[in-house]
């Protein structure tokens, strides 16, 4: 796959698409009693007000989220015991790289059977990285078919264009850890040393577009 093909992968795959962070699944704290809130607006008055569409918490634009960084595509599921063994190793490496301010991001592509199972697995076992929304079945399937994923867990390391650096990311994390990452970064040839991404740094939020869902 040459650079031109690589660029077309993510430009086409991620155009107008979103990823989620763990914030997407965090329930906002219960508001105080409405009548005691000085911002409270009676229902009759609300009916006459213009409704402003609020950004969706934890929903981020996909393409900017993977810009100029080494990217790990993590294909995994909570029902898969080898996945549950591997993800803690990957999480440790991810946290080490974040502390060292190394450009590295992960996108979790779920093979869980329900969104509730994905949510439980993502929130309880994964690092502070990104995920493809469960309801965007088309994007999850596009990732699977584009990178020919037929077994779990699978960590495919790619450039920010989508071009493959290695399909044996799982083994390299297990055997080489940080040294493996350094080799990925050399191959990625990042501009100006790369860009640091983490869910705590990604501030952009977007409104939910019906096109992002296959429902």
ABEGO torsion letter per residue (X at the ends): XBAAAAAAAAAAAABGBBBBBAAAABBBBBBBBAAABAABBBAAAAAABBBBBBBBBGBBBAAAAABGBBBBBBBBBAABAAAAAAAAAAAAAAAAAAAAGBBBBBBBBBABABAAAAAAAAAAABBBBBBBBAABAAAAAAAAAAAGBABOBBBBBBBAAGBBABAAAAAAAAAAEAAAAAAAAAAAGBBGGEBBBBAAABABBBBBBAAABAX
